[in-house]
Amino acid sequence: MQVYKCKSCGANDFSEVNGQLVCNYCGTSYIAEKKVETHQDTQISINGDVAVLLDKIKADPTHAQRYVNLILDIDPTNQQVLKYLS
């Protein structure tokens, strides 16, 4: 909850009237600010990326080393990629 302070009288007691904040002491009205959400929960799954790269190794063996390196950059402990190391 955001705390507002009236610029005219310094009070912090407001009522909302027709989408505006109105100071209960002096009657000064303000446009209420909309709260902007700055944090979003995100979830990153490296398993999907690794699976795609493993499929590319099988489909394009001439560039397998490139895909192996990408997998190791994403997941250095990946055991599936060991058989493709040269």
N, C-alpha and C positions, 0 to 999 in steps of 0.2 A: 504494500500500500504506500502510495506516494503522499508525502506531507507537503501541502502548499502553504505559502505565506503571502498574505495580501500586501501588494506593493504600496497601497495607499495608507493603511492603518497598522500593518504588521500583524494582524490577527491570523490565526490558522484554523478558523472555524468556518467552513463553507457548506453550502447546500447546492445540489445540482438542480438547475431549472432550465428546461428546454435544451439540454445538451451543454449548458454552460455552468461554470462554477460561479456562485454568487457569494460574496463575503457576507456573513450574517451580521456583521457590525456596521460596516459602512455602505454596503450595497454594491460595491464595485464588482463587475462581472468579468470573468475570464473564460476563454475557450479552453475546455479541458483537453489536456494532451493525451494522446493515445499512447499506451505503453507499447514499445517496440520490443519484441522478443529477440534477444541477441544470441541466445544459446539454444542450440538444437541438439537433441540426442542423436548421435550417429553411431552406426555400428559398421565396422569394417571386418570383412571375412576374407582372410587370405587363402582359405581353402579353395574357394571358387576360382581365384586367379591362378593358383598353382595347378588345379585340375585342367584349366584351359591350356596352360603352357605344356603340361604333360601330353595332352592330346596333340598339340602342335608338334611336339618332338616326334610322335609316331607318324603324323601326316606329312611332315617335311623334314626327313632325316638329314638333308644337306645343311640345314641351319640348326641342327639339334644343339650344338654347343652354345649358340646364342641363347636358346630357350633354357638350357641348363643353367647358364650364368644368371639369367633373369630369375629363375626359381630360387637359386642360392642367395640372390640379393634380397628376395622377399622372405625366404625361410631358410636360413643357413643350416638348420638342423634336419632338413628334409631327407629322409632315408630313401625314398622312392627314386630320387634323381641320381643316386650313387651309381647305378648300373649304366648310366649314360655318360659318365665322366670318361674322358680319354686320356 
